[in-house]
Amino acid sequence: MTDLAEIWVYLAREPLAALTATLLAWLAALRVQRWFGRHPLANPVLISVALLAGGLLATGIEYRDYFAGAQFVHFLLGPATVALAIPLHRHFASVRKSAVAILLSVGLGGAFAAAAGVGIALAFGAAPEVAASLAPRSVTTPVAMGIAERIGGLPSLTAVVVILSGITGAALGPLVLNLVRVRDWRARGLAIGTASHGIGTARALSVDATAGAFSGLAMGLNAIASALLVPLLWRIFVG
């Protein structure tokens, strides 16, 4: 037992251990998703986050120590986001034909998401910094954290809310769209990308290439519009 404890302490200090744990959690999450027939509620992001969080709590490892070893995965977020331009390029003709509808859909969807986040916070009597943290909840995480910091929010709280929003949208979004009988893959992609940013876009790509392309476009447009307008509107209405 002493030897095993020493081995565990050694591995816990090595960056490779965190990276290996991340990959194993993701592979396990994909297997669970297959067990449930790829049901939307069996979201691999949610499952892998739960596995990793449980592992960190059980072993007493600080998150900052884990992230120091797993930051290579974090680095890959940049190339992965840029790669979303590939399906968008393949469907550029369809995007050009629907340009006006796309801009209106993303603009109204992003505005509603921001207003809903702030409205819920104020309805429950939350502090102003909490309301500011929820304003960019449907924007991709790095941009949302920058917006929150600029308008006086808490970037760490924003990051948690954004990730939860993405997981919720990816899991429940397809079910809601089926319920309201939205069949067009372009519309489904725009809805998922606007509400659930990168996590939802990954889900859309796994289902249909057209939905993934429009979801990636919506995610990018919503991030740009929110970065420009949310701080301005916050200054006008809140001061």
N, C-alpha and C positions, 0 to 999 in steps of 0.2 A: 504493500500500500504506500509506503514511503517513496518508493521509486516512481510509482504512478503519480503521486502528488508532485514530485519534483519535475517530472516530464510535463505535467499540466502547467505548472508555473512557468516553465521555459517556453512552452508553446504560446501561452497567453501573452508573453512579452514580445513575441515575434510578429511582425506585420503580416507575414504569410498566413498566420492562423486566422486573423480577422477576414482576410480575403477568401480563404477556404470556407470559413463558416458562412459567409455571404452567398457563395456559389452553391454550397450544399443546401442552404435554406431555400434558395430559388428553385433548385432542382426538385426538392421535396414539395414545394408549392405547386410546381407544374404537374407533378404526379397526382397530388390531391385534386387538382383541377380536372385531370383526365378521369379520375375515379367518379367525379360528379358530372361527367359528360360535358365538360366545358361550360357548365352553367354560369351565367353572369355573376351570381353571388359568390361563386368559388373563385374569387379574384386572386391571382398569384401574388400580387403586390401586398395585399392585405395579409395573406397567409404567411408570406416570408417575413414581413415586418413583425407579425405576432411571434413567429418562431425566434427571430433574432432578439426581440425585446425580452421574451421569456428566458432565453439563454443568458443574456447579460444580467438579468435580475438574479437568476439562479446561481451564477458564478461570481457575482459581485464585481464584475468588470465595469469600469467607468466608460460611458459612451465616448468620451474624447479619446480614450485609449483604443477603443474599437475602431473609431473613425480614422485614427492615424494609420491603421493597417489596411482599412478598406477604402481609402481615398482614391485608389486607382479606379474603382468602379464609379466614384463621383466624377473623376476626370472624363470618363467615357460618356457622360451625359452631354457634353458639348458636341462631340462628333455624332452622337445619336440624334441630337436635335437637328443638326445640319443635314443629316441623311434624310430627314423628312421632306426635303426639297425634291428628292428623286420621284416619289409617287406624284407629287404636285406637278412636276414638269411633264409627266406622262399624261396628266389630265388637264393640261393648260387650256386646251380649246374649250372644254366644258366650263372651266373656271371663268374664262373670258366672256362666254355667253351669259353667265349668271352673275356678273360682277355687281350689278346694282342690288340684286337680292341678297348677295353675300354680305355686302357692306351694311345693308339695313339689318339683316339678321344678327350679325356679330355685334353691331353697335347697340341695338336694343337689348340683346341678350346680356352683353357685358354690363350695360347700365342697370338692368334689372338685378343682376347678381350683386353688384356693388350696393345698390339701394337696399336689397333684401338683407345683406349682411349687416349694414349699419342699422337698419330698422329693427332687426331682431335684437341687436345689442342694446339699443336705446329702450326698446319695449321692456326689457328685463332690468333696466336701470344700471347698465354697465358703465364703467368709467369711460371718459372720452378716449383714452389711449386704447382701450379694448375695442371700442367702436371703430377707431382708425385701423386697428389691426385686422378687422374683418372686412374692411372696404375692398381690398384687392383679393378676396378669397378665391376667385375663379381664374386668377392669372397664374401663369407658371411660376414656380417657387422663387427663383432668383430675382425676377422682376417684381414679384409681389413683396418680397422682403425689402427691396429698395424703395418701393412706393410707401410701405408702412413706415419705414424709418423717416422718410421725408415729411410725412404728415403727422408725425408724433406718435405712431403706433409702436408695437413691440414686435420686432422682426421674428423673434423666436416663436411667439404665439402665432404670428401669421404663417410661418412655415408649417406648424402643426395643423392649422385649420385648412391650409391649401392642400396638404397631402390627404387629409381626411375627406375634403371635398372631391378631390380627384378619385379616390378609392370609391366613395359613395356613388359618384356619377358613373364610373366605369361599371360598377356592380348593378346599380338600379336603372341607369339610363336606358339600356336596351329594353328593359321590361316596361318602363314608362312609355317609350316611343312605340312599342308594340301595342300597348293599351290604348293609346290615342290614334293608332293606325297610321303612323308615319312610315311609309314604305320606301320612299325615295332615298337612296343611299347618300345622295348629296346633302339632303336635309338632315338626315341622321348624323352624318359626319359633322356638319356645322353645329348642331346642337351639342353633341358630345365634346367637341373641341372647345367651344365657348364656355361650357360649364365645368369641364373636367380636365382641361389643359393636357399635359403630357401623358398622364396615366390613362385618361380616357382615350387619347389618340392611339396609344399602344393597343388598347382593347379594340378600337375601330379597325386598325390595320390588321389585326389577327382575324377579323371577320370578313372584311371586304376592302379591296384596294381603293375603290372610289371613296368610300366612307373615310378611310384613313387619310387620303389626300386632302379632302375637304376639312377633316378634323384638324390636321396639321396647319392648314391655312387659317382656320378660325382661331386656333391657339396663338399663332403669330400676330394676327391682326388685333386680337383682343389684348395681347400684351402691349403692343404699340399704342393702341388707343387709350388703354388704362394708364400707362406711364405718362402720357401727355395730359389727359383730361382729369383723372382722379385728383392729383394734387391741386390743379386749378380750381375744380369744383369744390374741393374741401376748403380751400382758402376763401372762396366766395360765400359759401353757405355756413361754414363753421368758424372761419377766422383763425 
